[in-house]
Amino acid sequence: MAEHPAYPVGLRLSGRRVVVLGGGQVAQRRLPALLAAGADITLISPEATPSVEAMADTGEIRWTRRPYEYGDLTDAWYALIATSDHTANEAASAEAETHRVWCVRSDDASAATAWTPATGRSEGVTVAILTTDRPDPRRTAAIRDAVVEGLRDGTLVAPHQRTKTPGVALVGGGPGDPDLITVRGRRLLAEADVVIADRLGPRDLLAELPPHVEVIDAAKIPYGRFMAQEAINNALIEHAKAGKSVVRLKGGDPFVFGRGMEEAQALAEAGIACTVVPGISSSISVPGAAGIPVTHRGVAHEFTVVSGHVAPDDERSLVNWQALAQGTGTLVVLMGVDKIGKIAETLIAGGRAPETPVALVQEGTTAAQRRVDATLATVAETVVAEEVRPPAVIVIGDVVGVGTGNQR
Ligand SMILES: C[S@@+](CC[C@H](N)C(=O)[O-])C[C@H]1O[C@@H](n2cnc3c(N)ncnc32)[C@H](O)[C@@H]1O
């Protein structure tokens, strides 16, 4: 189509007049990027889609409600010609040529003086893809997606160009499936010099790290059991002070029974910058992966996430089991496999029906995921008979029975 390839350039449109002709789908798709660039946008069109109209209502763009007229492109730096009237587009194109306004055409790329690349952004980088001889939107979008995704998830790493995040990042790794870490978490992991990882969480991601990255298994840090947290804090501080980018990779979300704030406090005391990256907590995602919604209209309007690491009658327990027994909401118990017998007994004694459904989801979101169902009355013996082992999330309540059975 073109004799020569297009010359790629980044237009700095901030405060500069841009004219958009036509208020349909093309304008709707292109306007957000023009707004993000700070352009001073005038839309000329008798009609507009509701989204475009909303931009005019909020004052983001100026809207002149009429068809294109000669002279509309006066003083414009750039024009998007996208009306449904081919003749009007031709006339506007001719005016753009006369006034030397770069213009894109939605109906005829060969008549345009500019082509819009497929664009995407990731961490301060704009990726813009153009094909060489003729616009090929599917191809450019596919290449753009591959590049942006690679930058976001860290599989496309350009270490020398990256500005590393200083200090320590407390990253919630999600429940176990490596695809369930956040985009930000994955990127920070790809940039790390040192990773201190928990037993739970997306262990598979560690295998992808380049050989120079030091991976420390938090469970194996020497010191006695009760020193473990202090030893982890010290390791974080030491490596950060040595100028390394440190990722503390934790299972689920760092602040849900994850001791994340203790680590953040220790880092603050040592004067080390700390970035917190939330993660998908097992408390919601593991039931969901097993087909159990923690709330459901008409069934449960609340859910409570409880630690079951100490029994209800243990003096260290901070849980008001009596109140939970009297409620009707869903209970999600973490770290409760060992104590579930005592927990079920306390809930029944406090008023929950013995036939209340219970589901135990072991190693949720991993290849080893399994779900075992019981009731409050039977759960203690079921756990033993079925050899349910931690890690497991225990869901108590009628939501256990509302699933569709087609969950994958
Ligand atoms: C110390 S807590 C940490 C919770 C984590 N911060 C979160 O937000 O998911 C560990 C408990 O989380 C639950 N858990 C974490 N990952 C799990 C998984 N993949 N399957 C089942 N339970 C899980 C188990 O109850 C386990 O004993």
The ligand as a Tripos MOL2 file, in Angstrom:
@<TRIPOS>MOLECULE
LIG
   27    29     1     0     0
SMALL
NO_CHARGES

@<TRIPOS>ATOM
      1 C1         -0.3080  -18.6700   57.8180 C.3       1 LIG1
      2 S1         -1.8010  -18.7130   56.9460 S.3       1 LIG1
      3 C2         -1.4160  -17.6190   55.6510 C.3       1 LIG1
      4 C3         -2.5990  -17.1710   54.8460 C.3       1 LIG1
      5 C4         -2.2190  -16.3190   53.6680 C.3       1 LIG1
      6 N1         -1.5700  -15.1080   54.0630 N.3       1 LIG1
      7 C5         -3.4170  -15.9850   52.7880 C.2       1 LIG1
      8 O1         -3.8340  -14.8200   52.6740 O.co2     1 LIG1
      9 O2         -3.9100  -16.9220   52.1480 O.co2     1 LIG1
     10 C6         -1.7000  -20.3060   56.2240 C.3       1 LIG1
     11 C7         -3.0480  -20.9610   56.0210 C.3       1 LIG1
     12 O3         -3.6660  -20.4550   54.8760 O.3       1 LIG1
     13 C8         -4.4480  -21.4730   54.2810 C.3       1 LIG1
     14 N2         -3.9140  -21.7200   52.9260 N.ar      1 LIG1
     15 C9         -2.9760  -21.0070   52.3020 C.ar      1 LIG1
     16 N3         -2.8020  -21.4620   51.0450 N.ar      1 LIG1
     17 C10        -3.6600  -22.4760   50.8890 C.ar      1 LIG1
     18 C11        -3.9790  -23.3470   49.8070 C.ar      1 LIG1
     19 N4         -3.3870  -23.2430   48.6180 N.pl3     1 LIG1
     20 N5         -4.9390  -24.2770   49.9920 N.ar      1 LIG1
     21 C12        -5.5680  -24.3820   51.1640 C.ar      1 LIG1
     22 N6         -5.3170  -23.5920   52.2200 N.ar      1 LIG1
     23 C13        -4.3870  -22.6440   52.0820 C.ar      1 LIG1
     24 C14        -4.3250  -22.6920   55.1560 C.3       1 LIG1
     25 O4         -5.3880  -22.6550   56.0800 O.3       1 LIG1
     26 C15        -2.9990  -22.4360   55.8150 C.3       1 LIG1
     27 O5         -2.8930  -23.1510   57.0140 O.3       1 LIG1
@<TRIPOS>BOND
     1     1     2 1
     2     2     3 1
     3     2    10 1
     4     3     4 1
     5     4     5 1
     6     5     6 1
     7     5     7 1
     8     7     8 2
     9     7     9 1
    10    10    11 1
    11    11    12 1
    12    11    26 1
    13    12    13 1
    14    13    14 1
    15    13    24 1
    16    14    15 ar
    17    14    23 ar
    18    15    16 ar
    19    16    17 ar
    20    17    18 ar
    21    17    23 ar
    22    18    19 1
    23    18    20 ar
    24    20    21 ar
    25    21    22 ar
    26    22    23 ar
    27    24    25 1
    28    24    26 1
    29    26    27 1
@<TRIPOS>SUBSTRUCTURE
     1 LIG1         1 GROUP 0 **** ****
